Amino acid sequence: MILNGSMKGKYYIIFSIIWMIFIFILSSQSSEKFQEISYSIKWLKFQSFIAHFTLYFILGFFYMNFLHLYVKNKIKKILYYFLLIIFYSIFDEVHQYFVPGRFFEIIDILFNIIGATTLVIIFLSKKRSNSIVNKNK
């Protein structure tokens, strides 16, 4: 089954929302409960950097693919992308402030942005390499 752009966009936004809910659920766990979860999910054992990087890299993948379908201007696309990532990162950290044993940490926001930025770099270099290959054909 081949999906048109509108259908793909709906899937990407739905996956984004599901992934944001997953991040919210992880952030809602008290520090003790989060430790239990991190032992059962291998890559969460490395907690801070790898967990934040990976969670927001994946969220960025869904966001970027959604924006790619609907926003044609590259500058606007990247601006919207980072506004969404930064907004949700701050929202998530503020939310954690109210969870027992969890804290608001600026470094976590930075790790989130690094994961999302890595995705943008990969996405842009892939688009650039594809345009170079298509010019040579």
PyMOL commands that set and color helices and strands:
alter all, ss='L'
color gray80, all
select helices_A, chain A and resi 5-27+31-40+42-70+74-97+106-136
alter helices_A, ss='H'
color red, helices_A
deselect
rebuild
show_as cartoon
